[in-house]
Amino acid sequence: MEDEIRRGRKAQQVLEDETLSAAVRKLENDQLWLFRSSKPDESAKRETAWCMLQAIDLLRQELIKVMDAGKIAQKAFERTNRSI
């Protein structure tokens, strides 16, 4: 349970890190620009940009899941300690 709490806190720190958030936003914006500015015959370019955008979303979702699991574990830990 303590490992889950620790991982959750670390995930929250990663999500809230300004430098990392700015870098991820830049990557996301770059991929959106590549997608939107591609020519009709550049489907491979659009597919690559789309895959990158999906990877960014999956990373965020996974970090949020880990953070939420840590919060749930923290609440369970607190409840257990209160009942002792």
N, C-alpha and C positions, 0 to 999 in steps of 0.2 A: 504494500500500500504506500509506503514511504517513497519508493521509486516512482510510482505513478504520480504522486503529488509533486515530486521534484521535476519529473518530465513535463508535467502540466505547467509548472511555474516557468520552466525554461522555454517552453513553446510560447507562453504569453510574452516573455521578454523578447523573443525573436519577432513575434508579431508586432510588438510595440517599438522595436528598434528603428529609429528614424533613418539611419543610414541605409539599412537593409530595405526598409519600406520604400525609400526614394529610388534605390537601385531597381527594385522589382517593378515599381510604377514606370520607370524609364523603359525597362525591357518590354513591359506590356504596351506602352504607348508606341514604342518602335515597331512592335509586331503588328499593332493595329494600323499604323501608317503603311507598313509593307503590304498588308492585306488590302487596304483601301486604294493604294496607289498602283497596285499591280494591273498589268494590261490583261485584256481578255484571254490572251494565249499563254499567260503565266500561271496556269493552274497549280503547278508544282510549288511555286513561290507562295501562293495563297494557302495551300495545304500545309506547308512548313510553318507559316505564320499561325495558322489555326491550331496546329499541334503544340506550338510553343505557348499559345494563349491557354490551351487546355491544361498543359503542364503547370503553368503558373497558378491556375485555379485549383488544380488538384493539390498542389503544395499548400496553398492557403487553407483549403478544406481539411487537410490532414493535420496541420498545425492547430486549427480550431478544435478538431476532434480530440487531440492530445491535451490541449488546454482544458477543454470541458471535462474530460475524464479525470484530470488532475483536480479540478474543482469539486467534482462529485466525490472523489476519494478523500479530499480534505474535509468535506462535510461529514462523510461517514466516520472519519477518524475523530472529528470533534464530538460527534454523537456518542461514539464508543467511550471516549474519555470522560464525557459528562455523566454517563451512566455508571461509571466505576466509583 
